[in-house]
Amino acid sequence: MAKDDYKGIWIFAEQEHGSLEPTVLELLAKAQELKAHNGESITAVLLGCDVGQLAETLFSYGADEVIVADHPALKEYSARPYEKALTQLVEKYGPSILLYGATPLGRDLAPRIMVSLGTGLTADAIDLGFDEDGVFYQTTPGYGGKILAHIVILEKRPQMATVHPQICAPIEPRTGVSGKLICETVTVEADSDYEVIETAPAENAGKSIAGARIVVAGGRGVKSEEDLNQLRELAELLGGQMACSRPLVDNGWLAHEKQIGQSGITVKPDVIFNMAISGSVQYQLGMQNAKCIIAVNQSEDAPIFDIAHYGAVTDYRKLTAALIEELKG
């Protein structure tokens, strides 16, 4: 196919056990913005077994079409069958854009599709759009978050990207809408080298910080586990959750599931307290859409103050102790 023959915005509709990954609804909202520019239809692609019932949800959140490839070998995610199935569909329909959530599954599948199709891929994009010449671009941090790079895929199609979660809010679901449902047959077989024996939630996983309304986050300036426990006490008194930037995960004090940032979790709380966090670009990407950002740092030049609604240049331990005392009343 010639480059100009590729048409359509495709969203890989990731699902697990019949439930859509939340990032899918965010991607459908972003696709609406892209469609407003290029006028191309939005197609959600569902791979799985007995997952056709999810089409109604996808239509309500903005999909014009839903392609369902239903096969027993696709019941559980397995890299080779998923790669073969999606490659067959792309080669048949020729979309111009194909987007995945930057989830563990999306980050595994997208590079495989890139290789099988011989196209390009932008990893962990934080924005998508069209420039003044109508060229589709993907924005991603580079050089450790020091710059933002605009990447374009000029010749190869489809143009692909994995997109960081919670970059775009889903639209309000529409009621009474429908679209074109396409049931496709794909030629795949189960991977004999790969078998899912059992799935279970992670031990002591607790609530995800992604949905927390109040977050207390500690950073590199937290020098001891005792100080971390002080922040944890503040989070509990506020009815919120404890989180952190990468250094505290590297120290082994908190699990990766508590890390905010490009390589961690994206949060959108009502309030976030950033305690002893300087605020690298990579960290800011994970919390910049919070409704109220509070920063506490001893350095008045800390980048976190550039996006904070309220800030205090002081020792976070003194301020935390005062807040705890006030809350205990």
C-alpha positions as CSV (number, residue, x, y, z in Angstrom):
1,M,0.0,0.0,0.0
2,A,1.1,3.6,-0.7
3,K,1.5,5.8,2.3
4,D,-1.5,7.9,1.4
5,D,-3.7,4.8,1.2
6,Y,-3.5,4.3,5.0
7,K,-6.5,5.7,6.7
8,G,-8.0,5.6,10.1
9,I,-7.1,6.1,13.8
10,W,-6.8,2.8,15.6
11,I,-6.9,2.3,19.4
12,F,-5.7,-1.1,20.7
13,A,-8.5,-1.8,23.2
14,E,-6.5,-3.7,25.8
15,Q,-8.7,-5.9,28.1
16,E,-8.1,-8.4,30.8
17,H,-10.7,-11.0,31.8
18,G,-13.4,-9.0,30.0
19,S,-12.6,-5.6,31.6
20,L,-11.1,-2.7,29.6
21,E,-7.9,-1.2,30.7
22,P,-8.8,2.4,31.7
23,T,-6.1,3.9,29.4
24,V,-8.3,2.7,26.4
25,L,-11.0,5.3,27.3
26,E,-8.4,8.0,27.6
27,L,-7.0,7.1,24.1
28,L,-10.5,7.3,22.6
29,A,-10.8,10.8,24.0
30,K,-7.4,11.8,22.5
31,A,-8.5,10.2,19.2
32,Q,-11.5,12.5,19.1
33,E,-9.0,15.4,19.1
34,L,-7.0,13.8,16.3
35,K,-10.2,13.1,14.3
36,A,-11.2,16.8,14.5
37,H,-8.0,17.6,12.6
38,N,-7.7,14.9,10.0
39,G,-11.4,13.7,9.8
40,E,-10.4,10.0,9.9
41,S,-12.6,7.5,11.7
42,I,-11.8,6.0,15.1
43,T,-11.6,2.2,15.3
44,A,-11.1,0.2,18.5
45,V,-9.5,-3.2,18.1
46,L,-10.5,-5.9,20.6
47,L,-8.5,-9.1,20.8
48,G,-9.6,-11.9,23.2
49,C,-12.2,-14.6,23.7
50,D,-15.9,-13.8,24.2
51,V,-15.1,-10.1,24.5
52,G,-17.7,-8.8,22.0
53,Q,-19.8,-7.3,24.8
54,L,-17.2,-4.6,25.3
55,A,-18.0,-3.1,22.0
56,E,-21.0,-1.2,23.4
57,T,-18.7,0.6,26.0
58,L,-16.2,1.4,23.2
59,F,-18.9,3.0,21.1
60,S,-20.2,5.0,24.1
61,Y,-16.7,6.5,24.6
62,G,-16.1,7.6,21.1
63,A,-15.3,4.7,18.8
64,D,-16.9,4.8,15.3
65,E,-16.0,1.2,14.6
66,V,-15.0,-1.8,16.7
67,I,-13.1,-4.7,15.2
68,V,-13.4,-7.9,17.3
69,A,-11.0,-10.8,16.8
70,D,-12.3,-13.6,18.9
71,H,-10.2,-16.7,19.3
72,P,-9.5,-19.2,22.1
73,A,-5.7,-18.6,21.7
74,L,-6.3,-14.9,22.5
75,K,-8.1,-15.5,25.8
76,E,-5.0,-14.7,27.9
77,Y,-2.4,-12.3,26.7
78,S,0.4,-14.2,24.9
79,A,2.9,-12.2,22.9
80,R,3.1,-14.3,19.7
81,P,-0.6,-14.9,19.1
82,Y,-1.5,-11.3,19.9
83,E,1.3,-10.1,17.5
84,K,0.1,-12.3,14.7
85,A,-3.6,-11.4,15.1
86,L,-3.0,-7.6,15.3
87,T,-0.5,-7.7,12.4
88,Q,-3.1,-9.5,10.2
89,L,-5.7,-6.9,10.9
90,V,-3.4,-4.0,10.3
91,E,-2.2,-5.5,7.0
92,K,-5.8,-6.0,5.9
93,Y,-7.2,-2.5,6.8
94,G,-4.2,-0.2,6.7
95,P,-4.8,2.3,9.5
96,S,-2.6,5.5,9.4
97,I,-2.3,5.8,13.2
98,L,-2.2,3.0,15.8
99,L,-2.1,3.9,19.6
100,Y,-1.5,1.7,22.6
101,G,-1.6,2.5,26.3
102,A,1.9,2.5,27.9
103,T,0.9,-0.4,30.1
104,P,3.0,-3.5,30.7
105,L,1.0,-5.2,28.0
106,G,1.2,-2.3,25.6
107,R,4.9,-1.8,26.1
108,D,5.4,-5.5,25.3
109,L,3.1,-5.8,22.3
110,A,3.8,-2.5,20.5
111,P,7.5,-3.1,19.7
112,R,6.7,-6.5,18.4
113,I,4.1,-5.0,16.0
114,M,6.7,-2.4,15.0
115,V,9.1,-5.1,13.9
116,S,6.5,-7.3,12.2
117,L,5.1,-4.3,10.2
118,G,8.5,-2.6,9.6
119,T,7.2,0.8,10.9
120,G,8.1,3.3,13.6
121,L,7.1,3.6,17.2
122,T,7.3,6.3,19.8
123,A,7.5,5.0,23.4
124,D,5.6,6.6,26.3
125,A,4.3,9.6,24.6
126,I,2.9,12.4,26.8
127,D,1.1,14.2,23.9
128,L,-0.1,13.7,20.4
129,G,-1.1,16.2,17.8
130,F,-0.6,17.7,14.3
131,D,1.8,20.5,13.5
132,E,1.2,23.5,11.3
133,D,2.0,21.4,8.2
134,G,-0.5,18.7,9.2
135,V,2.2,16.2,10.2
136,F,1.2,13.9,13.1
137,Y,3.7,14.2,15.9
138,Q,4.2,12.4,19.3
139,T,5.8,14.2,22.2
140,T,8.0,12.3,24.6
141,P,10.7,13.3,27.2
142,G,14.3,12.8,26.3
143,Y,17.7,13.0,28.0
144,G,16.4,12.1,31.4
145,G,13.5,14.4,31.2
146,K,15.6,17.5,30.4
147,I,13.9,18.1,27.0
148,L,10.7,17.3,25.3
149,A,11.1,15.7,21.9
150,H,8.6,15.9,19.0
151,I,8.8,12.7,17.0
152,V,7.3,12.2,13.6
153,I,7.1,9.1,11.4
154,L,7.2,10.5,7.9
155,E,7.3,7.5,5.6
156,K,6.2,4.3,7.3
157,R,2.7,3.4,8.2
158,P,0.9,3.0,10.6
159,Q,2.4,5.7,12.8
160,M,2.5,4.1,16.2
161,A,2.9,5.2,19.8
162,T,2.4,3.9,23.3
163,V,0.8,6.7,25.4
164,H,1.4,7.4,29.0
165,P,-1.7,6.8,31.2
166,Q,-3.9,9.7,32.5
167,I,-2.6,12.2,30.0
168,C,-6.1,12.7,28.6
169,A,-9.4,12.5,30.5
170,P,-12.1,10.2,29.0
171,I,-15.1,11.9,27.5
172,E,-18.5,11.5,29.2
173,P,-20.0,8.3,27.9
174,R,-22.8,8.8,25.4
175,T,-26.0,6.8,25.7
176,G,-28.0,5.3,22.9
177,V,-25.1,5.4,20.4
178,S,-23.9,2.6,18.2
179,G,-21.3,2.1,15.5
180,K,-20.0,-0.4,13.0
181,L,-19.2,-3.7,14.6
182,I,-16.8,-5.9,12.5
183,C,-16.2,-9.5,13.6
184,E,-12.9,-10.7,12.1
185,T,-11.4,-14.1,11.8
186,V,-7.7,-14.3,12.5
187,T,-5.3,-17.2,11.9
188,V,-3.5,-17.8,15.2
189,E,-2.6,-20.7,17.4
190,A,-1.7,-20.9,21.1
191,D,2.0,-20.5,21.9
192,S,3.2,-23.9,23.0
193,D,6.1,-22.2,24.8
194,Y,3.9,-20.1,26.9
195,E,1.0,-20.9,29.3
196,V,-0.8,-19.0,32.0
197,I,-1.1,-21.3,34.9
198,E,-2.7,-18.9,37.4
199,T,-3.4,-15.2,37.9
200,A,-3.6,-13.6,41.4
201,P,-3.4,-10.1,42.8
202,A,0.0,-9.0,44.1
203,E,0.4,-9.6,47.8
204,N,0.0,-6.5,50.0
205,A,-0.8,-4.5,46.9
206,G,-3.3,-2.3,48.7
207,K,-5.1,0.5,47.0
208,S,-3.5,2.0,43.8
209,I,-2.2,5.5,44.2
210,A,-3.7,6.2,40.8
211,G,-7.1,6.7,42.2
212,A,-6.1,8.5,45.5
213,R,-7.8,11.9,46.2
214,I,-5.1,13.0,48.6
215,V,-1.4,12.0,48.1
216,V,1.6,12.7,50.4
217,A,4.8,12.1,48.4
218,G,8.3,12.0,49.7
219,G,11.5,12.5,47.6
220,R,15.3,12.4,47.7
221,G,15.4,14.8,50.6
222,V,13.9,12.1,52.9
223,K,17.0,10.7,54.5
224,S,15.6,8.0,56.9
225,E,12.8,5.5,57.2
226,E,11.8,7.3,60.4
227,D,11.2,10.5,58.4
228,L,9.3,8.4,55.9
229,N,7.0,7.1,58.7
230,Q,6.3,10.7,59.6
231,L,5.0,11.4,56.1
232,R,3.0,8.1,56.2
233,E,1.4,9.3,59.4
234,L,0.4,12.6,57.8
235,A,-1.1,10.7,54.8
236,E,-3.2,8.5,57.1
237,L,-4.5,11.5,59.1
238,L,-5.5,13.2,55.9
239,G,-7.2,10.0,54.6
240,G,-4.8,9.9,51.7
241,Q,-2.1,7.6,50.4
242,M,1.7,7.6,50.7
243,A,3.7,7.9,47.5
244,C,7.2,8.8,46.4
245,S,9.7,9.8,43.7
246,R,12.1,7.3,42.3
247,P,15.0,7.6,44.9
248,L,12.9,6.1,47.7
249,V,12.1,3.1,45.5
250,D,15.7,2.7,44.7
251,N,16.5,2.8,48.4
252,G,14.0,-0.1,48.9
253,W,11.8,2.0,51.3
254,L,8.7,1.9,49.1
255,A,7.5,-0.5,46.4
256,H,7.5,0.6,42.7
257,E,3.7,0.7,42.9
258,K,4.1,3.8,45.0
259,Q,6.4,5.7,42.6
260,I,5.0,8.7,40.8
261,G,6.4,9.7,37.4
262,Q,7.0,8.7,33.8
263,S,8.5,5.3,34.9
264,G,6.0,4.9,37.7
265,I,2.3,5.8,38.2
266,T,0.4,8.8,37.0
267,V,-1.9,10.4,39.6
268,K,-4.6,13.1,39.5
269,P,-5.5,13.7,43.1
270,D,-7.5,16.6,44.5
271,V,-4.4,17.5,46.6
272,I,-0.8,16.3,46.5
273,F,1.9,17.2,49.0
274,N,5.4,17.1,47.5
275,M,7.7,16.8,50.4
276,A,11.5,17.1,49.8
277,I,10.9,16.5,46.1
278,S,12.9,18.7,43.7
279,G,10.5,17.9,40.8
280,S,12.3,16.6,37.7
281,V,10.3,16.6,34.4
282,Q,9.9,12.9,34.7
283,Y,8.3,13.2,38.1
284,Q,6.1,16.2,37.1
285,L,4.7,14.2,34.2
286,G,3.2,11.8,36.8
287,M,1.4,14.5,38.9
288,Q,1.1,17.7,37.0
289,N,-2.7,17.4,36.5
290,A,-3.4,17.3,40.2
291,K,-6.1,19.9,41.2
292,C,-3.9,21.3,44.0
293,I,-0.1,21.0,44.1
294,I,1.7,21.8,47.3
295,A,5.5,21.8,47.4
296,V,7.8,21.9,50.4
297,N,11.5,22.1,49.8
298,Q,14.5,23.8,51.4
299,S,15.7,25.0,48.0
300,E,13.7,27.9,46.5
301,D,15.1,27.0,43.1
302,A,13.5,23.5,43.1
303,P,11.6,23.0,39.8
304,I,8.6,21.7,41.6
305,F,7.8,25.3,42.6
306,D,7.2,26.2,38.9
307,I,4.0,24.1,38.8
308,A,3.0,24.3,42.5
309,H,-0.2,26.2,43.5
310,Y,1.2,26.6,47.1
311,G,4.8,26.3,48.3
312,A,6.9,26.6,51.4
313,V,10.7,26.9,51.4
314,T,11.4,25.2,54.7
315,D,12.4,21.9,56.3
316,Y,9.6,19.5,55.4
317,R,10.0,17.6,58.7
318,K,9.1,20.7,60.8
319,L,6.1,21.5,58.6
320,T,5.0,17.8,58.6
321,A,5.2,17.7,62.4
322,A,3.2,20.9,62.7
323,L,0.5,19.5,60.4
324,I,0.3,16.3,62.3
325,E,-0.1,18.2,65.6
326,E,-2.8,20.3,64.1
327,L,-4.7,17.4,62.7
328,K,-4.6,15.5,66.0
329,G,-5.9,18.6,67.6
